[in-house]
Amino acid sequence: MAWLLLVLSGLLESVWATALAASNGFTRLWPSAVFAVALALSMSGLALALRSIPVGTGYAVWVGIGAVGTAIAGMVWFGEAASAARIVCLLLIVGGIVGLKLLH
């Protein structure tokens, strides 16, 4: 259950990071509200998951999921470059996340 919560919290990290970009420096109400709610839920989920998962592993997985998800959102919705090299680098992060889970 802790791992599922950690993955969901990592996905919410992508939500709050994307909403932060869309908030235009907190000048837009709805993206700012989404940011605040997603941030609170993401941090709460991380805190709960860390009751069962070591902090080094949990934090690395949480950040990795958030980084990959945010990079994908940037490519899909914000027109950021989607080069082969960038995708390979994201796959390396995913491989690290899977490795941390398998070694836990």
Secondary structure, DSSP 8 states (H G I E B T S, - for coil): -HHHHHHHHHHHHHHHHHHHHHTTTTTSHHHHHHHHHHHHHHHHHHHHHTTTS-HHHHHHHHHHHHHHHHHHHHHHHS-----HHHHHHHHHHHHHHHHHHHH-
